[in-house]
Amino acid sequence: MPSYHSLLPHFIRFLIRGDHTETVDLDFDPSETSYEELLVMFWNNHDSTACHNRQYMSAIFYHDDEQKALAEKTRDEHQKTVKRQIQTKIKQAEQFYDAEDYHQKYMLRQKRSIFKSLKLSEKDVITSHAAARLNGYVAGFGKLANFEKEVDKLGLNEEQATQMRAVLDKGYRN
């Protein structure tokens, strides 16, 4: 597996920051949320008209013709709601590499006592639903009221839940 720093020769790395695209590999339960609903959330929650370099480009990577067709359909529908041309690329999914460990759940790792108390292996950090949810909360995506609605499903002990409440009471990154 390539590392973040091995993707290009040293002298080029500083110019274009790698020949890769930072992305997420999303697993979802279609009985809970459809692929089309995920696409609508995607279009509504970022600026699809911004033009970024390859590392930070907006992209949807599809796995089959049905996903491709839905991505194109929702892109065309979303284009009608924005003034500028959509820059999001719709491409065939290829090999996916997990980011290096220190990139995984980066915001949650900054809350060291909470992160360490979860006692997750590096593999579990990647696959843990609870770690993903907590990472979002500590990054400022979600409020205390949202946390309270799902805290019982996250499998936290009382001390972990109390620490998270303290983080959420203080607000984003405090």
Secondary structure, DSSP 8 states (H G I E B T S, - for coil): ---GGGSS-HHHHHHH--SS---------TTTS-HHHHHHHHHHTS-TT----GGG--EEEESSHHHHHHHHHHHHHHHTT-SS----EEEE--------GGGTTHHHHTSHHHHHHT---HHHHHH-HHHHHHHHHHTT-S-HHHHHHHGGGGT--HHHHHHHHHHHHH-TT-
